[in-house]
Amino acid sequence: AYCVLNCTMKITWSNRIPIQTTQIDNIPERPGVYEIQGRKKTDGGYTRRYVGMSENLRQVYSKHLSDDEPNEKLKNFLKEKKAFFRYVPSNAEQTRKDLEKGLYSKHKHSFNTLDNPPAGSGKYLKIKIEETNA
């Protein structure tokens, strides 16, 4: 879908994968956009905590689980809570940037830093994301 100012992108998320080291083989070594989610105690729904993009989803998954994770809020959350990882494969860097920005604009993921929000590719002013679950 080519558009100048506004754009609607349709995505289908992978299944949610519980974040633990034993799950690493379930993450593809592909480029894509991903989300880290938590579980709400009240209604059993999911909370969107972090959105990101990577050239290699498996690599970024293991980086988030490592002691080198720079995001303290996210690091503590992954240690203390039950968290989930899901992704949308995407080979095009521009698409990944725009998806990341669009998802952040829509959901305001609580562990993304406000001083450095996803910038997008610069191609669109407003990005609308339509999401489907696998």
N, C-alpha and C positions, 0 to 999 in steps of 0.2 A: 504494500500500500504506500504509494508515494504521496506525500503531502508537504506543504511548505510550513504552515504555522502550527496546525493541529494534526495530531496523528493518533490513530487507534491501533494498538498492537494486541493481537490475540495470542495467548499462550496456554499451554497445557502443562501443569506441574507434574513432575514425577511423583511416585508414591512417597510418603514421608518415611525417612529412614532414621531410626533412633540413633542419636549421636553417641557412639562408643567405638573404641578402637577395633573391635571385632567386625564392625560393619564396613571397614574400609574397602573391601573387595566389591561391595555393592555400588560404589561410586565410580562412574566412568572417568577415564583419563581423556576427557574432552573439554573444549571450551564451553562456557555457559554462564548463566546467572543463577544465583542460589539464594535461599532464605534459611535462616535459623529461627526455629520457633520454640515456644514453650507451651505448656499445657495449663489452661486455667482450671483452678480447683473448683470454682463455682459451677460452671456449666459444662466442663469437659471440653470446651472449645480450645482453639489454639491462639496464641498471641504471637504476633510477628515481631521478632526481636532485632534481627539483623538482615540486611540485604547486601549482596556483593556480587562481583563477577570475577571470572578467572579464566586463564588460558587452559587450566587443568583443574577440573573440579575435585579430583581425588587429592591432588597436592594441597589445594587450599583447605580441604576438609581436614587433612592431617595437620596442617599448620595451625588451624584454629584449636586443635586438641593438644598442641604442644605447649611447653612452658614458655616458648618464645612469643606466644600470642600477645601483641602489644595492647589490645583493647581490654583493660582491666575488668570493666563491667561484664563483658562477654566471657572472659576467661573464668571469672568467679561463677557466673551463671552456668557455664558448661560443667564445672566441677561439682556444683551443688544441686542442680536441678535436672529433671528429665527433659532433654532437648531433642529436637528433630531437625533434620536436614532435608531439603527438597530442592530440585533444580529444574531448569529448562535448558537443554543443550542449544547452543547457538554458535556457529562458526564465525559469523561476521562481528568484528569488534564494535563497529558502529551500532549494530543492533543490540549487543550486550550493554553498551553504555546507555542507550536509550531505554532499554527495559529496566535497568537498574534505577535510573532516574525516575521513570514513570512509576515503578513500584514504590519507591521511597516517597514520592509526592503523594501517592494514594494512601499509604499506610503509616507514614512517619515512624519507621522502625525505631524502637526506643534505644537501641545500643549503637546505632550509627551516630557519629558525632555531628552535632548541629553546625559546628564551625567548618566542617568539611563535607557537606552533603554531596551525593552523586551528581556529577555535572552534566551527564549525557554527552552526546556527540556534538551538540550545538546546531543540529539540523532542524530541530523542532522547538517551537515555543512551548507547546503544551502536549503532553503525551498521556493518552488515556489507555489504561490496560484492562483488557477483558480476560478474566482468568477462568480456567476450567481445571478441575482436579482429575488426575489419572484414574 
